[in-house]
Amino acid sequence: MSSRVRTPNSMLASRSRAAEGSVLVLTFALVTAFVSCRSRSYTLVSDEYGFSVTFPERPIRQTDKNKDGLPKYLWTLYRDDYKDFYSAQATSYKEILPTEGWVPGKEVGEVAGIELMEGRRFWLRSAKTGRQVVAVETTSLAPSAGIISTIYIIDGSKLISVTARTRNENEKAWFLKSLTLLR
């Protein structure tokens, strides 16, 4: 009767196969977790205002009127007992909005005690049409809420903004970078 003797080489091969199996199971679990996290996301598409943005979850929509009496739409998502906040807002005005030297929300922020820490202007381009519009990105510090990051799009008489307040820098960047022009 012959019995098989385990040699160091066969033991190493057995451990190697077990390690490969463990890595495969771990990889599958991580991919599944990532996909399920992103699968809860919600892409808001506004044909009326010509933009889209992807929220981490489905936001709540509210409708109001702006100072000109025109519709104003606000989509908000609060998470973790209101610590994390994401929003998109869109409205139109009767007049063309200024683009030079104007920092959106500056006056309101000063009244509310919100400090503008950083701001930059840039051109946001539609991948579909190549059209460009003025965008302003701001980072503000609210005494009771922390750091707030906003991108404003000034498109003629339309004003669009997306805002994120969260300690998760990756999720904030993902949300803000998801903002796109449709036309």
C-alpha positions as CSV (number, residue, x, y, z in Angstrom):
1,M,0.0,0.0,0.0
2,S,1.5,3.2,-1.0
3,S,0.8,6.4,0.7
4,R,1.5,9.8,-0.6
5,V,4.0,11.8,1.3
6,R,3.6,15.6,1.3
7,T,6.6,17.4,0.3
8,P,7.3,21.1,0.9
9,N,6.6,21.8,-2.8
10,S,3.2,20.2,-2.7
11,M,2.4,22.0,0.5
12,L,3.4,25.3,-1.0
13,A,1.2,24.6,-4.1
14,S,-1.7,23.8,-1.9
15,R,-1.3,27.0,0.1
16,S,-0.9,29.0,-3.1
17,R,-4.2,27.6,-4.5
18,A,-5.9,28.5,-1.2
19,A,-4.5,32.0,-1.3
20,E,-5.7,32.4,-4.9
21,G,-9.1,31.3,-3.8
22,S,-9.1,33.8,-0.9
23,V,-8.0,36.6,-3.1
24,L,-10.8,35.8,-5.6
25,V,-13.5,35.7,-3.0
26,L,-12.2,39.0,-1.5
27,T,-12.1,40.7,-4.9
28,F,-15.7,39.5,-5.7
29,A,-16.9,40.9,-2.3
30,L,-15.2,44.3,-2.9
31,V,-16.6,44.6,-6.4
32,T,-20.1,43.6,-5.2
33,A,-19.9,46.1,-2.4
34,F,-18.8,48.9,-4.7
35,V,-21.4,48.2,-7.3
36,S,-24.2,48.0,-4.7
37,C,-23.1,51.3,-3.2
38,R,-23.1,53.0,-6.6
39,S,-26.3,51.2,-7.7
40,R,-28.3,53.2,-5.2
41,S,-27.1,56.4,-6.9
42,Y,-29.6,58.6,-8.7
43,T,-28.9,60.6,-11.8
44,L,-30.9,63.7,-12.0
45,V,-31.5,64.9,-15.6
46,S,-33.0,68.3,-16.2
47,D,-33.8,68.8,-19.9
48,E,-35.4,72.1,-19.1
49,Y,-32.2,73.5,-17.7
50,G,-29.8,71.3,-19.7
51,F,-27.8,69.6,-17.0
52,S,-27.4,66.3,-15.1
53,V,-25.8,65.4,-11.8
54,T,-25.6,62.0,-10.0
55,F,-26.6,61.9,-6.3
56,P,-25.4,59.2,-4.0
57,E,-29.1,58.3,-3.4
58,R,-32.5,59.6,-4.7
59,P,-33.0,63.3,-3.6
60,I,-36.2,65.0,-2.6
61,R,-37.6,67.6,-5.1
62,Q,-39.1,70.9,-4.0
63,T,-40.6,73.6,-6.2
64,D,-40.8,77.3,-5.3
65,K,-40.6,80.7,-7.1
66,N,-37.6,83.0,-7.3
67,K,-37.5,86.8,-6.9
68,D,-38.7,87.2,-10.5
69,G,-41.7,84.9,-9.8
70,L,-40.3,82.2,-12.1
71,P,-40.0,78.5,-11.1
72,K,-37.1,77.4,-8.9
73,Y,-36.4,73.7,-8.4
74,L,-34.4,72.3,-5.5
75,W,-33.3,68.7,-5.1
76,T,-31.9,67.8,-1.7
77,L,-30.4,64.7,-0.1
78,Y,-29.6,64.6,3.6
79,R,-27.8,61.7,5.2
80,D,-26.3,60.7,8.6
81,D,-28.5,62.9,10.7
82,Y,-28.1,65.9,8.4
83,K,-24.3,65.9,8.6
84,D,-24.0,65.0,4.9
85,F,-25.9,67.2,2.4
86,Y,-26.1,67.2,-1.4
87,S,-28.3,69.5,-3.5
88,A,-28.9,70.7,-7.0
89,Q,-30.9,73.9,-7.7
90,A,-32.0,75.4,-11.0
91,T,-34.0,78.5,-11.9
92,S,-34.3,81.2,-14.6
93,Y,-34.4,84.9,-14.3
94,K,-36.0,87.6,-16.5
95,E,-32.6,89.2,-17.2
96,I,-29.2,87.8,-18.3
97,L,-27.1,87.1,-15.2
98,P,-23.8,88.9,-14.8
99,T,-20.7,86.7,-15.2
100,E,-17.8,89.1,-14.5
101,G,-16.8,89.9,-10.9
102,W,-19.8,88.2,-9.4
103,V,-19.5,85.5,-6.8
104,P,-22.8,83.7,-6.4
105,G,-24.2,83.6,-2.9
106,K,-21.6,86.0,-1.5
107,E,-24.1,88.5,-0.1
108,V,-26.3,85.8,1.5
109,G,-23.2,84.0,2.9
110,E,-21.9,87.2,4.5
111,V,-25.3,87.8,6.2
112,A,-25.4,84.1,7.5
113,G,-21.7,84.2,8.7
114,I,-20.5,81.9,6.0
115,E,-16.8,82.6,5.1
116,L,-15.8,82.2,1.4
117,M,-12.5,80.4,1.6
118,E,-11.8,79.8,-2.1
119,G,-13.4,80.5,-5.4
120,R,-12.4,80.0,-9.0
121,R,-14.0,80.6,-12.4
122,F,-13.8,78.2,-15.3
123,W,-15.5,77.2,-18.5
124,L,-17.7,74.1,-18.3
125,R,-18.0,72.5,-21.7
126,S,-20.8,70.2,-23.0
127,A,-19.3,67.0,-24.3
128,K,-22.2,66.6,-26.6
129,T,-22.2,70.0,-28.4
130,G,-18.9,71.7,-27.3
131,R,-20.8,74.7,-26.0
132,Q,-19.2,76.4,-23.0
133,V,-20.7,78.3,-20.1
134,V,-19.2,80.2,-17.2
135,A,-18.9,78.1,-14.0
136,V,-17.9,79.3,-10.5
137,E,-16.6,76.8,-7.9
138,T,-16.6,77.9,-4.3
139,T,-15.5,76.4,-1.0
140,S,-17.0,78.1,2.1
141,L,-16.9,77.5,5.8
142,A,-20.2,77.7,7.7
143,P,-19.6,78.0,11.5
144,S,-22.2,75.3,12.4
145,A,-22.1,73.1,9.2
146,G,-18.5,72.8,8.2
147,I,-17.0,73.0,4.7
148,I,-19.5,73.5,1.8
149,S,-18.4,73.0,-1.8
150,T,-20.6,74.4,-4.6
151,I,-20.4,74.7,-8.4
152,Y,-22.6,77.4,-10.0
153,I,-23.3,77.4,-13.7
154,I,-24.3,80.8,-15.2
155,D,-26.0,80.1,-18.6
156,G,-27.6,83.3,-19.8
157,S,-30.6,83.9,-17.6
158,K,-30.4,80.4,-16.1
159,L,-28.6,79.7,-12.8
160,I,-27.8,76.1,-11.8
161,S,-25.9,75.1,-8.7
162,V,-24.8,71.8,-7.1
163,T,-23.6,71.7,-3.5
164,A,-22.0,69.1,-1.3
165,R,-21.3,69.1,2.4
166,T,-19.7,65.9,3.6
167,R,-16.6,64.6,5.4
168,N,-16.2,62.0,2.7
169,E,-13.9,63.8,0.2
170,N,-14.1,61.0,-2.4
171,E,-17.9,61.1,-2.5
172,K,-17.9,64.9,-2.6
173,A,-15.5,65.0,-5.5
174,W,-17.5,62.2,-7.3
175,F,-20.7,64.2,-6.9
176,L,-19.3,67.5,-8.0
177,K,-17.5,65.9,-11.0
178,S,-20.7,64.2,-12.1
179,L,-22.2,67.6,-13.1
180,T,-22.5,67.8,-16.9
181,L,-24.1,70.0,-19.4
182,L,-26.5,68.3,-21.8
183,R,-26.4,70.8,-24.6
